[in-house]
């Protein structure tokens, strides 16, 4: 409910509005997004468990893959439970503090993915361009330091923008035309000047997304040059396969981000379509990475076989 603060009225809670125009399909939406949430949880937890349990996967590359799966778990768990509760139980009231906490964690996890993909590109760059020095450069200490800096950077970038948004005045309406507390729809409800917050948020977003992307592009440019210098065709193929899964993750993430941004900014796209697009971006992407690394990675497949069938994965064919 709104609360008086001197002569101003401030919000103490918001209402999650859901998907405009699809209010009569909430049970169907609940079933769809519950299935996606379960698959996302199972996929990412499975990847983490396999990497932790199988000593053959105790390498820098798989350490970063496990961190990427952990970020995806944070993202989907931040968004999905409250959204599912709103669809099924009409529990669409969210407190002021919970709304901004959800916003902060979601933005931070998305930013962390960007930095994690950049760190993974650096790992692949060293592995292919400096293979003889790989073990001396990418040590266990270096991996922990890079992962720690990635998480710290990811959760630092949105902090100032969210803090400024937290101190805006909200005079009503208090219904967020969306399925969770994201930065743009919450900002639209503010009745005070938001120009500075928008400018700062845009600047931080551009730096947090574009800087890692430029780093990834530069890393893969050098990787490509190194691969082309390999004499044998088989050697070039093996070198490319070592980074193909990561390259597919990068393409999926940034292509989806660019597609979502272009459509959401288009005035020709309806509010309902924009909501569906951004929601799909938020809930589908965390499910994609486990699929990429499960189906395209032989080591993950072998670890899965070992976990399911014991020390001899081939015995299930007997």
C-alpha atoms as one frame of an Amber mdcrd trajectory, in Angstrom:
protein
   0.000   0.000   0.000   1.135   3.605  -0.501   2.476   5.458   2.504   2.664
   9.176   3.268   6.112  10.733   3.492   5.595  14.392   4.289   3.624  15.744
   1.331   4.638  12.853  -0.940   3.159   9.388  -1.319   5.664   6.557  -1.609
   5.179   2.901  -2.419   5.633   0.117   0.123   4.691  -2.626  -2.329   4.087
  -3.206  -6.017   1.732  -5.395  -8.026   3.174  -7.753 -10.625   0.900  -7.214
 -13.619   1.862 -10.323 -15.596   1.620 -10.504 -19.382  -0.860  -7.945 -20.788
  -3.679  -9.594 -22.725  -2.901 -13.119 -21.529  -4.495 -12.931 -18.082  -6.962
 -15.709 -18.996  -4.105 -18.079 -19.878  -2.292 -17.933 -16.557  -2.600 -21.683
 -15.855  -1.166 -22.518 -19.265   1.626 -19.985 -18.728   2.291 -21.484 -15.303
   2.645 -24.981 -16.810   4.946 -23.737 -19.593   7.279 -21.719 -17.383   7.298
 -24.385 -14.655   8.595 -26.909 -17.197  11.238 -24.420 -18.351  12.243 -23.684
 -14.752  12.555 -27.391 -13.880  14.648 -28.112 -16.980  16.845 -25.087 -16.232
  17.415 -26.191 -12.652  18.100 -29.809 -13.573  20.403 -28.902 -16.462  22.573
 -26.426 -14.575  22.704 -28.451 -11.353  23.639 -31.523 -13.390  26.518 -29.668
 -15.072  27.841 -28.420 -11.717  27.541 -31.859 -10.061  29.314 -33.579 -12.965
  32.179 -31.090 -12.916  32.583 -31.356  -9.143  32.275 -35.155  -9.040  34.508
 -36.102 -11.980  38.196 -35.363 -11.396  38.817 -35.413 -15.150  36.774 -32.230
 -15.350  38.822 -30.415 -12.715  40.342 -28.093 -15.319  40.104 -24.314 -15.756
  37.670 -24.559 -18.670  35.186 -26.656 -16.706  35.685 -24.541 -13.608  34.429
 -21.542 -15.579  31.591 -23.591 -17.104  30.478 -24.511 -13.572  30.527 -20.825
 -12.639  28.454 -20.005 -15.714  25.893 -22.625 -14.687  25.827 -21.136 -11.196
  25.104 -17.687 -12.626  22.270 -19.166 -14.703  20.827 -20.751 -11.557  20.901
 -17.370  -9.825  19.165 -15.712 -12.783  16.323 -18.208 -13.127  15.771 -18.555
  -9.370  15.550 -14.777  -9.036  12.804 -14.490 -11.655  10.819 -17.733 -11.880
   9.468 -18.600  -8.383   7.607 -15.314  -7.829   6.373 -15.301 -11.424   5.043
 -18.863 -11.093   3.362 -17.973  -7.818   1.656 -15.018  -9.495   0.415 -17.191
 -12.371  -0.927 -20.021 -10.215  -1.953 -18.430  -6.917  -2.433 -14.811  -8.038
   0.213 -13.934  -5.461   1.203 -10.846  -7.389   2.037  -8.516  -4.489   5.736
  -7.878  -3.987   7.181  -5.637  -1.309   9.176  -2.549  -2.169  12.442  -3.996
  -0.843  11.869  -7.428  -2.438  11.160  -5.791  -5.794  14.428  -3.877  -5.800
  16.360  -6.877  -4.513  14.966  -8.936  -7.389  15.891  -6.186  -9.833  19.430
  -5.905  -8.461  20.161  -9.650  -8.468  18.709 -10.123 -11.959  20.708  -7.247
 -13.469  23.832  -8.370 -11.622  23.569 -11.965 -12.807  23.112 -10.817 -16.416
  26.170  -8.602 -16.089  28.120 -11.458 -14.502  27.347 -13.673 -17.515  28.961
 -11.047 -19.781  32.143 -10.965 -17.717  32.192 -14.766 -17.348  32.015 -15.215
 -21.126  34.934 -12.788 -21.465  36.999 -14.727 -18.916  36.219 -17.982 -20.739
  37.359 -16.359 -23.994  40.654 -15.447 -22.318  41.032 -19.062 -21.168  40.490
 -20.329 -24.743  42.894 -17.675 -26.075  45.700 -18.841 -23.807  44.958 -22.523
 -24.513  45.174 -22.083 -28.294  47.608 -19.191 -28.727  50.002 -20.060 -25.878
  49.521 -23.815 -25.266  53.016 -24.362 -23.819  52.476 -21.671 -21.194  48.834
 -22.518 -20.469  49.439 -24.423 -17.227  51.724 -21.702 -15.881  49.340 -18.850
 -16.780  45.937 -20.377 -15.976  46.726 -21.768 -12.531  44.182 -22.686  -9.844
  44.919 -19.390  -8.113  44.391 -17.479 -11.348  41.078 -19.263 -11.968  39.776
 -18.385  -8.506  40.956 -14.786  -8.892  39.335 -14.403 -12.320  36.059 -15.972
 -11.160  36.039 -13.808  -8.023  36.640 -10.625 -10.031  33.917 -11.652 -12.457
  31.302 -12.099  -9.723  32.433  -8.922  -7.953  32.324  -6.866 -11.158  28.969
  -8.289 -12.184  27.357  -7.463  -8.849  29.005  -4.030  -8.648  27.977  -2.550
 -11.999  24.180  -2.320 -11.430  24.477  -1.306  -7.761  24.563   2.466  -8.282
  21.653   2.493 -10.758  19.489   0.320  -8.520  20.402   2.450  -5.503  19.334
   5.624  -7.329  16.093   3.984  -8.507  15.409   2.878  -4.943  15.291   6.512
  -3.862  12.855   7.683  -6.538   9.311   8.666  -5.579   6.498   6.362  -6.708
   3.094   8.046  -6.578   0.996   5.435  -8.403  -0.052   3.446 -10.252   1.821
   0.666  -8.512   1.172  -2.095 -11.044   4.263  -3.226 -12.965   3.136  -4.284
 -16.470   5.546  -7.171 -16.385   6.254 -10.548 -14.747   9.037  -9.414 -12.434
  10.807  -6.268 -11.264  13.068  -5.321 -14.142  14.749  -1.931 -14.428  12.749
  -0.304 -17.311   9.179  -1.199 -16.204   9.814  -0.158 -12.593  11.392   3.099
 -13.724   8.243   3.924 -15.723   6.237   4.018 -12.473   8.366   6.749 -10.883
   6.807  10.197 -10.595  10.101  12.010  -9.978  12.709  12.932 -12.604  14.365
   9.764 -13.947  16.621  11.267 -16.632  19.809  10.987 -14.552  18.997   7.426
 -13.521  18.274   6.438 -17.129  21.510   8.014 -18.366  23.607   6.351 -15.684
  21.885   2.998 -16.174  22.417   3.138 -19.933  26.079   4.060 -19.529  26.754
   1.254 -17.074  24.839  -1.223 -19.227  26.836  -0.276 -22.324  30.120  -0.642
 -20.460  29.099  -3.858 -18.689  27.877  -5.494 -21.904  30.034  -3.988 -24.650
  33.431  -4.080 -22.921  33.315  -7.874 -22.359  31.945  -8.335 -25.893  34.814
  -6.358 -27.438  37.255  -8.415 -25.361  35.632 -11.644 -26.611  35.824 -10.469
 -30.244  39.490  -9.479 -29.862  40.309 -12.832 -28.233  38.625 -14.813 -30.993
  40.295 -12.739 -33.695  43.662 -13.814 -32.303  42.395 -17.381 -31.839  41.299
 -17.515 -35.481  44.680 -16.247 -36.668  46.427 -18.921 -34.574  44.129 -21.676
 -35.855  44.743 -20.683 -39.496  48.486 -20.989 -38.899  48.151 -24.653 -37.881
  49.478 -26.769 -40.729  47.291 -29.871 -40.475  43.570 -29.841 -41.178  42.968
 -32.194 -38.258  44.904 -29.878 -35.952  42.814 -26.888 -37.023  39.640 -28.899
 -36.455  40.674 -29.951 -32.948  41.678 -26.398 -32.048  38.342 -25.044 -33.240
  36.383 -27.727 -31.352  38.007 -26.684 -28.069  36.254 -23.312 -28.249  33.160
 -24.114 -30.329  30.831 -24.585 -27.340  31.914 -21.317 -25.772  31.610 -19.522
 -29.100  28.056 -20.844 -29.453  27.233 -19.600 -25.925  28.606 -16.160 -26.782
  26.628 -16.020 -30.026  23.415 -17.169 -28.311  23.726 -14.651 -25.482  24.662
 -11.577 -27.512  22.414 -12.367 -30.495  19.477 -12.791 -28.107  20.386  -9.558
 -26.306  20.617  -7.595 -29.553  17.389  -9.100 -30.905  15.538  -8.338 -27.664
  16.866  -4.763 -27.511  15.915  -4.060 -31.135  12.376  -5.390 -30.765  11.707
  -3.840 -27.368  12.836  -0.426 -28.637  10.619  -0.694 -31.727   7.390   1.288
 -31.454   5.732  -1.174 -33.841   5.960  -3.937 -31.234   3.034  -4.147 -28.804
   3.423  -4.124 -25.017   2.325  -7.755 -24.921   4.976  -8.755 -27.476   7.688
  -6.755 -25.692   6.806  -8.444 -22.413   6.925 -11.919 -23.977  10.244 -11.166
 -25.689  12.007  -9.901 -22.575  10.503 -12.679 -20.455  11.707 -15.300 -22.928
  15.160 -13.720 -22.770  15.140 -13.922 -18.984  13.921 -17.524 -18.615  15.093
 -19.305 -21.787  18.761 -18.267 -21.857  19.634 -19.912 -18.500  18.317 -23.180
 -19.972  20.421 -22.965 -23.151  23.977 -23.225 -21.782  23.538 -26.691 -20.193
  22.142 -27.930 -23.520  25.104 -26.482 -25.417  27.704 -28.025 -23.121  25.842
 -31.324 -22.698  25.269 -32.108 -26.359  28.481 -30.660 -27.810  31.026 -31.675
 -25.179  32.425 -35.211 -25.178  33.911 -34.889 -21.679  30.534 -33.891 -20.207
  28.883 -36.826 -21.984  31.518 -39.232 -20.635  31.112 -37.835 -17.119  27.348
 -38.298 -17.408  27.846 -41.891 -18.564  30.213 -42.566 -15.679  27.734 -41.125
 -13.187  24.810 -43.122 -14.598  26.501 -46.420 -15.445  29.496 -46.581 -13.143
  33.156 -46.764 -14.106  32.380 -48.371 -17.466  29.868 -46.216 -19.344  29.864
 -48.637 -22.270  28.335 -51.501 -20.312  24.804 -50.163 -20.882  25.176 -51.190
 -24.540  25.600 -54.846 -23.591
